[in-house]
C-alpha cells in the first residue's frame, strides 16, 4: 500500500510522462536554442515535481505545466539579458581604462576602437554584431556562413585578446 507522498509521486510520474512530449515542444517554441530549451525544461520539470501538490486537478496538468514553463522561460530571458548587460558594463568598460595614453574621458569611442583594432576584421565584425547590435549567435553564424560553435570560439578569442590588451 502506498502512503500519501508515494501515491502523489506516482500520480505525478504518470501525468508527467503522458504530457512530456507536448511540454518539451512548447518549451522549444519559446526558447531559441535547443540547449537552452533543454535547460529550461529541466528547471521547469524540477519545479513541477516540487510544486505538484499545488496542481488543482489531474485534467489541468498540461496547462499547469505550460504555465510553469512559461515562467521559467521568462526567468531564463531575464538571466540572459542580465548576462549581456554584465558583459557590456564590466568587460568592455574595463577594456577602456583611462591611463596616460588616453587621458581624455571624451575619447571613449577612440579607446574602444583602439581595443577593437587588435582583432581581425572578421572577429571584430562578429564581436560587434553580438555585443553592440545584440544579435543572436545563430543569426551571426548564418550571416557569416559558419557554425554556431565557430562563432562562440571567435567571440571567446576576441574577449581574451581584448582583456589582455595593454591599457
Beta strands, then each sheet from edge to edge (+ up, - down):
end
